[in-house]
Amino acid sequence: MNKYKKLAVNTVVFAIGSIGSKILSFFLTRLYTKCFEKGSAEFNTKEILEMFANFLIPIVTLSIQDAIIRYGLDKNYEQSAVFSNAVTVLKYGACGFLLLSPLLALYSDIRPYVPLLAGYIVISGFRQLSTQFARARGMVKLYAADGTLCTLTLLIFNLLFVRVIGLGVTGFMLSVIGSDLLSGITVWIIAKHGKYYSKKFVDKELLEVMLRFSIPLIPTALLWIITGFSDRLFVRHMISESEAGVYGAASKIPNLISMVSTVFYMAWNMSAIAENDSKERSAFYSQVYDAYQAMLTLAAGFIIALDRFLSYLLIDTSKDPAYEHAYLYTPVLVVAVLMLCYNQFFSSIYTVTKHTKNSFWTSLAAAAVNIVLNAVLIPRMAVQGAIIATFASYFVCYIIRLFDARRFVPFEISHLRFAVNLIILFVMCGAVSRTDVTRPDYQPGNLMIPAVLAAGVVLLAVINFKPLLSTAKKLLRRKA
């Protein structure tokens, strides 16, 4: 099987396991916006809890799950040593965190949920460790099957705790905890991880190597979370809690692109590590990145064109009318998430070549831009200021990584196609903004807007057809 076909097969397998849970998360947005009694304000509380969890998980686990993939796939290291080291890190990290978790009550918005948040963080860390080691052992079918199981249990628990019992945010937290716990235990048992873990397998020298790799990823992960959620906190404290909730709901739609990127990234990391010493590595990166950029750009165009429909489908406005203008926040956020996905591709170079410190400082630049622009633009432009700050921060990171990451793996990129794609997407964003009924120039039934959106999608398809066709031909070859 050639390397392109192997990448495609792994992507499909991961998609089967992940796509259900990713799509479910979007439709659960409708459930939350419909069932949370306090409307957008309660939705914002749920978003803050998720933010705290995502912020603390890398700290508690020391991002050791990333080291599991990097060193578990490397044939130069014993998998039992890699796994035993990772379990040891998680055990000590979880114990230390639980002792300090009462300090979380200092933030008033999450005070009632501190015990649940602590459980959420520890159990999610356990699930990541269990599933990532299965992936490192090449058990991609089990990894995919677990994704389906996790999707079903998450849906069942949410319907039970949120819709039937009406526990609101507490129900959401219980649903995630229950789903992650079942997932982690099931994978551990089926994959027989137990035989890979023992204190005698702990390799202190390898542990030091793994920590040198993973620890720089902690601030990297934190900085991306700060970049992604700081605008929501700024909106919460500078405008209103309700508007922050609306912004959080609107951000779920752009994450459709992130969903595609995340599925691909899991398969790509495995292929990139396998091809790290290949003489054709640069050509492989160039071909894959061209197709990746083309695929995601087309997806972004479709999402912007269907923005109003997707907002209606995913966000229930009956509980809180404030959600009705959420669609106006989506288009530029779509382009921002697109830039984030490109940055994620470059981060794979840092992972494969073990230059994780570069991942940190490039993320630091993005976070700094985001915080400064939030403070400057939100007072002047309200929520749209936060959205522009998010795009600008991801774009700055893209420009830096474009030059920095390719020092380690040089490969060709079409800058002209990137620029033209970006211009078309922003023209489409402008068209969507003209559907705002509060605009003085708003005209109901104006056919120019759907015509611009349709033309944008067609142009994007024409411009990005060649790299997709070229990659398809590679897939059909027996050797590549």
N, C-alpha and C positions, 0 to 999 in steps of 0.2 A: 504494500500500500504506500503510495507516494505521500510526501509530507503535507501537501495541500489537502488530499483526500482524508488523511488522518485527522487533520485539524477540523475539517468539515464534519466528519463523523463524530468526533468528540463534542463539537459544538451542538450538534443535533441531540446527542445523548444528554448533555447538560441542559439543553433547552426543554427536553421532555420532563426532566425532573424539576426545573426551576420556573418554567413559564407559567405553570398553574398557580404557584404561590405568588408570583409577581403580579399576574392579572388579578388574582383574588385580592391583593392588597389595595388595588385601585377600586374594586367594587365594594370593599369594606369601607372605603371612604364614604360611600353613599349610606351605608348602614350607620356609621358613626354620626354623619350630619343629620340623619333622620331620627336616631334614637337618643342622642345625648340631650338631656333635658335642658341644659343651659346653652344649647346651640353652639355658636362659633367660639364663645369663651371657654366652654368645656373642651371643645376640640383643640384649642390652643394648649390647654393643660396636658392633654394626651400627647401633643407634639413635643412639649417641653420634657415630659418624662422620657420619650424616645430619644430626645437629644441628649439628656443626661446619661441614659444607658449607653448610647453609641459613643459618648465621650469617655465614659469610665471603663468600658470593656477593654480597649487597648491597654489602659493603665494596669488593670487587674491582671490581665493575661500576659503583659509585656509584649503584646503582638506576636506571641510565640507561634500562633497558628500560621503566620506567614513563613516562619522558619521551617515549620513542618513540611510545607509544600516544597520550599527551595532545597532542603537537605534530604527530605524523604524521597524525592525523585532522583536525587544524585546517587549514582551507583557506588560512589567512593565512600559512602557512609552507611553504617548498619542501621536499618530501620528501627530495630528494637531500642537502640541507643537514642535515636532521634525522638521516638515516642516517649520513652521513659523520662528523658530530659524535659519534654514538654509537659507531661503530667505533673512532674515535680514542681515546675514553675507555676502551673495553675493552682496546685494545692496550696503553696505558700502565699501566692497572690490572693486567692480567695479568702484564706484565713485572715490575712492582714486587712483586707477590705472590710470583711464583716465586723471586725473589731472597731474600725473607724467609721462605719456606715451611719451611726447616729448623727454624725456631723452634717449629713445631708439635710437634716431637719432645719438647718440654718436658713435654707431657701424656702420661704413661706408657701410658694405655689405647690411644692411637692411634699410638704411636711406630712400630710395624711397618708402618703403612699410610700414612705421610706422602706418599710419591711418588704413590700411587694417589689419595689425598685431594686433592692439588694438581691432578692431572689432572682429577678429577671436577669440581672447582670451576671451572676455566678452561673446560672443554668445556661444562659446563652453562650458563655465562655466554654462550658463543658461541651455543648453541642458543636460548636465550631471546632474544638479539638478533635472530637470523635469523627465528625464528617470529613474534615480536612485530611486526617490520617488515612481514611478509607480512599480518598481521592489520590493521595500520595502513593498508596499501594496499587494504584491502577484499577481500583474497583469502581469504575465510573457508572456502571449499571446500578450498583447498590446506591451510589450517591444520587443518581437520578430517581430511583425508586423511593428513597428517603424524602426527596423533595415533594413527591406526590403524597406520601403519607403525611408530611408536615402540613401540606396544603389542606388536606381533608380534616385533620384534627383541629387546625386553626379555625376553619370555617365552622365546624361543629361547636367548638368552645365559644366562639363569638356569638353564634345564634343562641346558644344556651344562656351565656352570662350577660350579654349586652341586650339582645332583643327580647328573650323570654323572661328572664329574671329582672332585667333592667338595672344592672349594676353600674352602668356608665363606664367611666374611666377605670374603675376597679375591675369590671368585667373584661375590659381590653387587656389589662395587665395579667389577669388570671389566664386568659386565653393564650397569650404568648408564652407564659411560663409552662403551662401544661403541654402545649404543642412542642416546645423545645426540649422539655424533659423526656417526653416519649420518643422523640426523634433521636436524641443523643444515646439513650439506653438501647434502643432498637438497633442502631448501627453498631454500637459497641458489642452487642451480643452476636449479631449475625456475622460481623467481620472478625469476631474472635480477637478483639484487641487485647484482651487480658493476657494472652501469651506473649505479647510484645512489651508488656510492662512489668518491671521488677526493679527494685532498688539496686540490684547487682548489675543491671544494664545501664545505669546512669554513668555517663562518661563526662567527667568534669571538664576535660579539655574541649570536647565537642560542645558541651553546654556553653562554654565561654565563647566559642565561635558562633553559635546560634544566637546568643544574646547580643554579640557585637553586630550581628546582622539585623536582629529584630528591634532592638531598643531605639535606633534612629527612626524606626517606623512608627513609634508611639507618638512623638510630636507631630509627625507627618499626618497620621490619622486624626489627631486632635485639631490640627490646623485646618484640615478639610472640613471637619465638623463645625469649627468656628466660622469658617467661610460660608458654609451652607446654612447655618442656623443663626449666626449673629444678626443677620438682617431681620430675622423674625423677632429676636429679642429687642432690637432697636425699634421695630414697628410696635411691639408690645408696650414699650415704655415711653415712646415718643409720640405715638398716635393713640392706639387703644388695643385692649386685649381682643376685642371682637375682630378688628381689622387684621390682627396677627393670625387669628384663626382662619379667616377668609384666605389670607395669603398662603397659609399652610395647606389648605384644601386645594388651592389653585396649583401649588407646586407638585401635586400628585400626578397631574397630566403630563408635564415634561418628563417625569420619571419613567414614562413608557420607553423613551430612548435609552435611558440608563439601564432599564431592564434588558434590552437587547445587548447593550455593551457589556453588562456584567456576565451574561451567559457566555458571550464570545471570549471575554477576558479569562474565564476559568480554563477554557480549552486552549487559548493562546499561550498562557503561561506555561502549560505543559509542553507545547510544541517549541516555544522559545528556549526553554531549558534544554530540551533534547537536541536542538540545532545550534547550541551555543558554540560548539567547536567546529561547525561546518564551514567549508570554504565558500559556500553559496549563501551564507547567512545574510549578507546585506541585500542581495537580490530577493531573498525570501521575505525579509522585513518590508522592502519596498512594495512588493506585489501585494502582500497581505494588508499593509496600511492603505494602499490605494483603494482596495475593495472595501475595507473597513470604513474609510472616510466616505466613500460613495454611498454605501448602504445606510449609514447613519444620517447623512445629509438628506437622502430621499425620505427617510422616516421622519425627520424633522419637518420637512416640507408638507408631508401628509398630515401630520399632527396639527400644524399651524392652520392648514386649510380646513380641517375638521374641528377646530377649536370649540366653536359654539355647540356643536353636536356632542362632543366628548364631555364638555362641562355639564350639559343637560343630563347626560347618561350617568356620570359619576358623582355628581353633587346634588343632593336633595335640598331644595330651597324652602320646603314647606315649614321646617322648624325655625329657620332664621332667614329672612329676606336679604340679609347682608350678603349671602352667598351669591346673589344674582349677578353681581358684577365681577365674580372671580375670574371669568373667562378673559377679561381685559388684562389680567396679570400674566397670563400663560405664554403668549407668543415669544416675548424676549427671554423669558425663563427657559423656553425650549432651546433657543440658540445658546444660552448660557450653559445648559446641561450638555449640549453638543460639544462645547469647548472642554467641559469637564471630561467627557469621554475620550477626546483626543489626548488630554493630559494623562488619562489612565493608561493609554497605549504606551506613551513615553515612559511612564513609571515602570512598565514591565522591563524596560531596558535596565533601569537601576536595579531591579530585583535580580535579573539574570546575571548581570555583571558584578553584583554585590556592591554597588555604589549607593547604598540606601541613604547615606548622608546627603547626597545631592537631592534626593527626593524630599528630604526635610527642608533644606534651605529654599528650594523652589516653591514649596508649599507655604513657607513662611512669607515669601514675597506676596503671594496671593492673599493670604490672610490679612497682611498689613494694608494692602490696597483696599480690600473689602471693608475693613473697620473704618479707615479714614473716609472713604467715599460714603459709607452709611451715615456717618456723623455730619458730613457736608450736604449730601443730597436729600436725605429724608425730610429735613425741615423745609426745603424748597419745593420738592416734588412728591412728597408723601410716599406711598408704597412704590410708585414707579421709580423713585430714587433708589430704593433698596434693590430693586430688580436690576437697574443699570449698574449698581455697585457690584452685584454678583457677577454679571457678565464681564465687566471690566477686570475683575480679579482673576477670573478663569482665563481671560484672553491674555493678560500679562504673564500668567504662568505658562501658557501655551508658547508664547514668543520666547521665553527664557529656555524652556525645555527643548524647543525646536532646535536650538543651537547647542545646548549643553548635553542632552542625552545622545545626540548623534555624534558626539566625540567618541563615545564608547562603541556604538554600532552605527557606522555611517551608512545611510541609505537615502535614496532620492525621493523627493516630495514635489508635487506640482503645486507651487505657490499660486500660480495664476488661477488654477481651478478652485483652490481654496478661497481666494478673494472673490471670484465671481459667485461662487455658492453663497458666500456670506452676504453679498450685496442683495442677491435675489431673496434670501430669507428675511432680511430686514425690510425689503419692500413689502413682502407678504405681512410682516408684523404691522407695518403702517396701515395696510388695508384693513386688518382686523380691528385696529384702534378706531377706525371710522364707523364701526357698527355700534359705537357707544351712543345711546339715546340721549345722553346729557351734553353731547357736543353740539355747538351752535350750527355746525354744517351738516348735521346728521340728516339723511334723507331716506325714509323707509322705502323699501323696494328698489333701491339703487342696484342695478345689475352690474355696475362697473366693479364692485368689490368681489363678488364671486368669479368674475372674469379674470381679474388680476390674480386671485388665488389659484385658479385652474391653470392659467398661463405659467405661473411660478412653478407649479408641480411639473408641468410638461418640460419646461426649460431645465429644471434640475435633473429630470430623467434623461434628457438628451445629453447634457454635459457629463453625467456620471455613468453613462451606459458603457463606455469603452473599458474602464477598469473592471467593471463587473463581468463583462463578456470575457476579458482576458483571463480573469481568475477562474471562470467557469471552464474555459478550455484547459487550464492547468489541472482542474479536478478530473477531467476525462482522460488525461494521460495516465499510462501505467506507471511511468517513472517521472519524478520531478524533484 
